[in-house]
Amino acid sequence: MKKLSIPHLLLIILSLLTTQLKAQENAQSILVKAESIANTDSAFILYNKAIKLAKIEKNRILVDSINFSISRRYITIGKLDTARSIAKEGLNSYSNPNKNPLAPGFYNLIAATYHHQNILDSASIYYLKAIEILESKKDTLKAAKLRFNLANIFLSYKDYDQAALEFAKTIAVMKKFKDSTILAGSISALATCKLQLNEIFTAKRLTNEALKISLIRNDIIGQMLAYRQYGQISEQENALDTSLVNYSKAYELAQLTQLPYYISMLEMNLCEVYTGIGDASNSLNFCKKALEGTESNQFSSHLKSLYTNLSKSYELNGDYKNAFLFVNKANEIRENELNEENKEIVNELLIKYETEKKDKQILEQKLSLANKERQNFIYSSIAFIAIIGIGILVLLYYYRNKLNTAKINQINQEKEREVLKAILKGEESERNRLAVDLHDGISNLLFSCKLSLTSINSKEPTIRSKIEENIQLIDDIRAESRRMAHNLMPPNFSTEKLESIFSEYIQRMNEVTFDTLINFQKYGEPAAEINDNVKLILFRSIQELIGNSLKHSKAKEVDLQLFYHENKISITIEDNGVGFLKHELNTGKGLNSLKSRLKSIDATLEIDSIVDKGTNIAINLPI
């Protein structure tokens, strides 16, 4: 074999280095070209070409940069799961993901996908990971930009005070470094917080500032957000025509950005305004557009509000069937969100019930002990004065024993009533307290659990799978908690009259009940103010009785009547349904529970039913 001379070897090495440099330069230039192309399909063709060249050179940093760009592009077209998968792949190209130079960017992309899908806890975790790395590197400016995203999480939680604080911090850093890239968006978001806190003047001032900055920078997104903010301010001031003009301008700008998230968001805003001004055709048109964009781009955070708006739009168009369909879809989302909250509240109520039960047993034991001591005293007294007159002492014993028995019975009856009232009051008190406090309490606890699970860095598939299963379980628990919190919130009995509470309830029922018409009539005026607890028990009773009628009676019409008499309140419920036999009354536990609740306020329940004729129910409450 012929040996190569040193000059020949140097020439070959130089040729290889030149080829490698050329391939690297080509991959980099192709990436730059792909980033400048608006057409998504053409861009992905260039991305794939660039990444193949980068992999040939084993240039890991360039491969990660291309994956970063691909993931970001997928987010802009709404392919959130794909974007997240690519971002995680790029992040895990290092054995220690935090050592990846692009780690903060990948964490931000992953958080953004969760944020768009309304998986807010997961989004918060990844935003915080990115911020932690940036702050450890003293990169205050980039960290502030990510705090802008974290502030939007607080905005989604409707924690407007905390969100406003975070946005203000971001704005301060942006101004300090004279960086206006997200300054307009941050000021618009702060204006949103101020609007929700009813600081309308401040919201207008901030929106004016955001628009001015956006116009100077020719920032289309900033201008779009500012005009949308004007629309929200006008909508809150009930100036719907002005709101429509601003939303329409924002919508035009959103279409220029070609970003599905903003387009769907503005379509939903326009749907709301057109519904408010009674324009049925445009309302339904924009709702359908928003639904198409939301479902195709996985923007699940919009779905509940969108389904509610669609229901109103269909109702405005006279299509009650579809209106009812989308009301149910919105309710299903609420129930899924709050399902786990029920479990926690039920557990707490059970604990409270057991506590009440134990207290009652202790009270009965004390009463029994007191009775025994009293009897012993009587026996001792009889023995002491037996000489004076056994006959008189015997009579006295029987008299006292009878008196004690009557008193014990009276105490037991009063105690039973007090315990029942306490349980009912405790249940409603817990409903109100838990409806206000449960969400934040459980969310914080589960957030800590989830953060702890997420911090476990294991590549073992079985362990990773278990961690993800537990994270999903935590998400399900939080969703169940939120649904229960909303279900427990009763009407405002302190300010509403009883007839208003009944009327609003019947109106809501008629909106979702198509086979049965429910009528309500009120006669007379109350002779005295009705206690909130009485209102609550009467309202819960009416809810249960009308609900039973709708479920079982097959009635075409149900009449609810409220009578105010001088010395009592009477409520009657009459339906023209199938009726039932009297012996069937004793088969339901719900009826006994209902009677017990009414008994706690000295009310009585009477039921009269004839098969195939209907049912008459009367509640009488002395006042």
GITA-V546665 format. One line per field, one symbol per residue. ss: DSSP state (@ for helix, = for strand, . for the rest). burial: 1 if it has 16 or more other C-alpha atoms within 10 Angstrom, else 0. Layout:
BEGIN
ss->???
burial->???
END
This chain:
BEGIN
ss->.....@@@@@@@@@@@@@@@@@@@@@@@@@@@@@@@...@@@@@@@@@@@@@@@@@...@@@@@@@@@@@@@@@@@...@@@@@@@@@@@@.....@@@...@@@@@@@@@@@@@@...@@@@@@@@@@@@@@@@@...@@@@@@@@@@@@@@@@@...@@@@@@@@@@@@@@@@@......@@@@@@@@@@@@@@...@@@@@@@@@@@@@@@@@@..@@@@@@@@@@@@@@@@@...@@@@@@@@@@@@@@@@@@..@@@@@@@@@@@@@@@@@@..@@@@@@@@@@@@@@@@@...@@@@@@@@@@@@@@@@@...@@@@@@@@@@@@@@@@@@@@@@@@@@@@@@@@@@@@@@@@@@@@@@@@@@@@@@@@@@@@@@@@@.....@@@@@@@@@@@@@@@@@@@@@@@@@@@@@@@@@@@@@@@@@@@@@@@@@@@@@@@@@@@@@@@@@......@@@@@@@@@@@@@@@@@@@@@@@@@@@@.........@@@@@@@@@@@@@@@....=======........@@@@@@@@@@@@@@@@@@@@@....========...========......@@@@@@.@@@@@@@@@@@...========...=========.
burial->00000000000000000001001101110111011000000011011111101100100001111111111111111111101101110111000011010111111111111111111111111111111011000001111111111111111000010011011111101100000101111111111111110001001101111111110000111111111111111110000111111111111011000001111111111111111100010111111101101100111111110111111111111001011111111110111111111101100010010001000000000000001000100100010000000000100010001000000000000000101110110111011101100110011001100110110000000001001001100111111111111111100010001110111011001001000111110100010000011111111011001100110011101111111100001111111111110000000000100111111110111000100001111011101
END
